[in-house]
Amino acid sequence: MGVPVITKNSVEEKLAKLKINKSPGPDQLHPRVLFETREVVSYPLSLIFKKSLTLGILSTDWKMADVTAIYKRAKIS
């Protein structure tokens, strides 16, 4: 598996596809903020992601997640 190519344009495209009506994540940053500022923040974000991949280190904040189990009803046959 090759190293993914991360460019300013690829980050900007991902940010342009954000659903701006969703609630903020654990970082309390609303998706609309990233969507509206995508042209400005895409370059710094691409540098951060490239550096992380180059060094092979993930920020501890990136490792945190809120995981919630969603149970389905059992099928009765």
N, CA, C and O of each residue as an XYZ file, in Angstrom:
308
protein
N       0.844     -1.167      0.000
C       0.000      0.000      0.000
C       0.897      1.240      0.000
O       1.787      1.372      0.840
N       0.655      2.133     -0.939
C       1.463      3.340     -1.056
C       1.030      4.420     -0.073
O      -0.033      4.351      0.544
N       1.885      5.406      0.045
C       1.584      6.542      0.909
C       0.577      7.435      0.192
O       0.784      7.784     -0.970
N      -0.505      7.809      0.864
C      -1.493      8.670      0.205
C      -0.909     10.058     -0.087
O      -0.128     10.595      0.698
N      -1.296     10.611     -1.205
C      -0.844     11.943     -1.588
C      -1.836     12.956     -1.031
O      -3.021     12.932     -1.365
N      -1.341     13.839     -0.184
C      -2.197     14.851      0.420
C      -1.776     16.205     -0.118
O      -0.645     16.649      0.081
N      -2.703     16.851     -0.802
C      -2.431     18.178     -1.352
C      -3.429     19.173     -0.792
O      -4.437     18.798     -0.194
N      -3.135     20.438     -0.994
C      -4.054     21.495     -0.568
C      -5.411     21.292     -1.235
O      -6.454     21.439     -0.598
N      -5.389     20.951     -2.528
C      -6.643     20.771     -3.270
C      -7.446     19.574     -2.755
O      -8.672     19.642     -2.668
N      -6.764     18.486     -2.416
C      -7.491     17.312     -1.929
C      -8.145     17.593     -0.572
O      -9.260     17.140     -0.312
N      -7.449     18.340      0.289
C      -8.021     18.701      1.588
C      -9.202     19.648      1.381
O     -10.239     19.509      2.029
N      -9.038     20.601      0.481
C     -10.113     21.559      0.209
C     -11.354     20.855     -0.349
O     -12.480     21.213     -0.004
N     -11.147     19.860     -1.208
C     -12.277     19.094     -1.753
C     -13.025     18.344     -0.653
O     -14.255     18.306     -0.647
N     -12.278     17.749      0.273
C     -12.912     17.035      1.394
C     -13.703     18.000      2.269
O     -14.819     17.690      2.685
N     -13.132     19.162      2.547
C     -13.824     20.147      3.375
C     -15.070     20.685      2.667
O     -16.054     21.031      3.322
N     -15.031     20.756      1.349
C     -16.192     21.242      0.581
C     -17.353     20.253      0.637
O     -18.498     20.630      0.388
N     -17.071     18.999      0.959
C     -18.115     17.972      1.021
C     -18.687     17.785      2.421
O     -19.529     16.912      2.630
N     -18.241     18.599      3.390
C     -18.756     18.487      4.756
C     -20.248     18.809      4.793
O     -20.725     19.695      4.083
N     -20.961     18.085      5.621
C     -22.389     18.364      5.823
C     -22.486     19.442      6.898
O     -22.272     19.173      8.080
N     -22.807     20.653      6.482
C     -22.758     21.795      7.394
C     -23.926     21.846      8.367
O     -23.934     22.677      9.274
N     -24.910     20.974      8.196
C     -26.053     20.956      9.113
C     -25.844     20.014     10.291
O     -26.706     19.911     11.165
N     -24.712     19.331     10.321
C     -24.419     18.397     11.415
C     -23.926     19.144     12.641
O     -23.516     20.301     12.553
N     -23.970     18.470     13.795
C     -23.471     19.098     15.025
C     -21.955     19.002     15.095
O     -21.335     18.212     14.384
N     -21.370     19.816     15.960
C     -19.914     19.754     16.141
C     -19.480     18.406     16.707
O     -20.256     17.723     17.376
N     -18.244     18.033     16.435
C     -17.690     16.789     16.962
C     -17.124     16.994     18.348
O     -17.413     18.000     18.997
N     -16.314     16.045     18.814
C     -15.724     16.146     20.151
C     -14.839     17.385     20.330
O     -14.620     17.836     21.454
N     -14.334     17.930     19.221
C     -13.491     19.129     19.308
C     -14.312     20.412     19.423
O     -13.752     21.500     19.562
N     -15.646     20.285     19.363
C     -16.578     21.416     19.457
C     -16.397     22.430     18.320
O     -16.753     23.599     18.471
N     -15.851     21.989     17.195
C     -15.698     22.840     16.026
C     -16.817     22.509     15.053
O     -16.927     21.377     14.581
N     -17.639     23.494     14.760
C     -18.794     23.259     13.891
C     -18.331     23.055     12.446
O     -17.444     23.769     11.977
N     -18.921     22.088     11.738
C     -18.522     21.827     10.343
C     -18.658     23.056      9.443
O     -17.907     23.201      8.479
N     -19.603     23.936      9.748
C     -19.782     25.140      8.928
C     -18.522     26.019      8.961
O     -18.180     26.651      7.961
N     -17.840     26.057     10.105
C     -16.615     26.860     10.226
C     -15.555     26.323      9.262
O     -14.926     27.092      8.536
N     -15.358     24.998      9.259
C     -14.382     24.403      8.342
C     -14.801     24.582      6.887
O     -13.964     24.827      6.019
N     -16.096     24.458      6.626
C     -16.611     24.612      5.270
C     -16.373     26.034      4.763
O     -15.892     26.230      3.647
N     -16.710     27.013      5.585
C     -16.595     28.416      5.172
C     -15.137     28.877      5.057
O     -14.838     29.775      4.270
N     -14.243     28.283      5.819
C     -12.835     28.712      5.803
C     -11.935     27.744      5.036
O     -10.712     27.813      5.160
N     -12.514     26.859      4.259
C     -11.760     25.781      3.607
C     -10.626     26.292      2.725
O      -9.578     25.651      2.652
N     -10.807     27.424      2.055
C      -9.756     27.941      1.175
C      -8.539     28.405      1.971
O      -7.413     28.362      1.475
N      -8.769     28.848      3.205
C      -7.684     29.358      4.040
C      -7.012     28.234      4.829
O      -5.787     28.211      4.946
N      -7.801     27.304      5.371
C      -7.247     26.279      6.264
C      -6.748     25.036      5.539
O      -6.063     24.210      6.142
N      -7.075     24.885      4.263
C      -6.693     23.659      3.559
C      -5.169     23.501      3.446
O      -4.659     22.387      3.571
N      -4.448     24.584      3.213
C      -2.990     24.473      3.096
C      -2.333     24.101      4.430
O      -1.551     23.151      4.467
N      -2.626     24.825      5.541
C      -2.022     24.412      6.814
C      -2.400     22.989      7.219
O      -1.566     22.253      7.748
N      -3.648     22.600      6.975
C      -4.064     21.237      7.316
C      -3.303     20.210      6.488
O      -2.912     19.165      7.008
N      -3.089     20.491      5.214
C      -2.344     19.548      4.374
C      -0.911     19.385      4.889
O      -0.367     18.281      4.870
N      -0.307     20.473      5.345
C       1.049     20.385      5.911
C       1.067     19.539      7.186
O       1.978     18.737      7.390
N       0.068     19.720      8.033
C      -0.015     18.948      9.280
C      -0.185     17.462      8.974
O       0.483     16.621      9.574
N      -1.082     17.140      8.038
C      -1.313     15.736      7.693
C      -0.060     15.102      7.071
O       0.288     13.967      7.396
N       0.612     15.834      6.180
C       1.841     15.314      5.556
C       2.910     15.045      6.607
O       3.562     14.001      6.576
N       3.093     15.971      7.531
C       4.107     15.826      8.581
C       3.795     14.607      9.448
O       4.692     13.844      9.805
N       2.515     14.432      9.785
C       2.100     13.294     10.597
C       2.408     11.975      9.883
O       2.902     11.030     10.498
N       2.112     11.919      8.580
C       2.397     10.697      7.814
C       3.894     10.455      7.681
O       4.351      9.316      7.781
N       4.654     11.513      7.457
C       6.104     11.388      7.300
C       6.758     10.858      8.571
O       7.615      9.975      8.520
N       6.340     11.411      9.720
C       6.923     10.998     10.997
C       6.320      9.702     11.530
O       6.918      9.038     12.377
N       5.136      9.340     11.034
C       4.464      8.140     11.532
C       3.907      8.325     12.933
O       3.798      7.365     13.696
N       3.556      9.555     13.269
C       3.045      9.870     14.609
C       1.659     10.498     14.486
O       1.430     11.387     13.666
N       0.740     10.013     15.323
C      -0.591     10.607     15.396
C      -0.732     11.391     16.686
O      -0.272     10.954     17.741
N      -1.360     12.535     16.600
C      -1.634     13.323     17.788
C      -2.580     12.549     18.702
O      -3.458     11.835     18.221
N      -2.409     12.685     20.006
C      -3.305     11.979     20.933
C      -4.741     12.449     20.775
O      -5.675     11.685     21.014
N      -4.925     13.711     20.372
C      -6.280     14.218     20.133
C      -6.945     13.484     18.972
O      -8.160     13.286     18.978
N      -6.162     13.085     17.982
C      -6.716     12.382     16.832
C      -7.092     10.947     17.182
O      -7.893     10.324     16.485
N      -6.520     10.428     18.251
C      -6.804      9.053     18.657
C      -8.057      8.955     19.514
O      -8.590      7.863     19.712
N      -8.535     10.090     20.025
C      -9.729     10.077     20.880
C     -10.969      9.951     20.013
O     -11.051     10.527     18.928
N     -11.934      9.183     20.512
C     -13.179      9.022     19.780
C     -14.304      8.748     20.760
O     -14.098      8.144     21.813
N     -15.485      9.196     20.403
C     -16.679      8.850     21.156
C     -17.376      7.735     20.385
O     -17.977      7.973     19.337
N     -17.290      6.534     20.905
C     -17.882      5.381     20.231
C     -19.146      4.979     20.965
O     -19.130      4.754     22.175
N     -20.240      4.890     20.225
C     -21.513      4.509     20.808
C     -22.062      3.317     20.033
O     -22.156      3.343     18.805
N     -22.417      2.286     20.763
C     -22.988      1.099     20.112
C     -24.435      1.380     19.736
O     -25.184      1.975     20.512
N     -24.819      0.951     18.547
C     -26.203      1.081     18.099
C     -26.734     -0.335     17.941
O     -26.319     -1.082     17.055
N     -27.649     -0.678     18.808
C     -28.185     -2.035     18.807
C     -29.361     -2.131     17.860
O     -30.205     -1.237     17.796
N     -29.402     -3.228     17.127
C     -30.526     -3.494     16.231
C     -31.434     -4.491     16.910
O     -30.997     -5.319     17.708
N     -32.701     -4.397     16.579
C     -33.625     -5.386     17.119
C     -33.354     -6.751     16.472
O     -33.020     -6.837     15.290
N     -33.499     -7.776     17.242
C     -33.284     -9.129     16.723
C     -34.443     -9.504     15.808
O     -35.602     -9.193     16.084
N     -34.107    -10.174     14.722
C     -35.137    -10.643     13.794
C     -35.819    -11.861     14.371
O     -35.155    -12.788     14.833
N     -37.104    -11.867     14.349
C     -37.871    -13.028     14.831
C     -38.409    -13.745     13.601
O     -39.148    -13.171     12.801
N     -38.021    -15.025     13.466
C     -38.484    -15.753     12.290
C     -39.613    -16.675     12.602
O     -40.114    -17.361     11.711
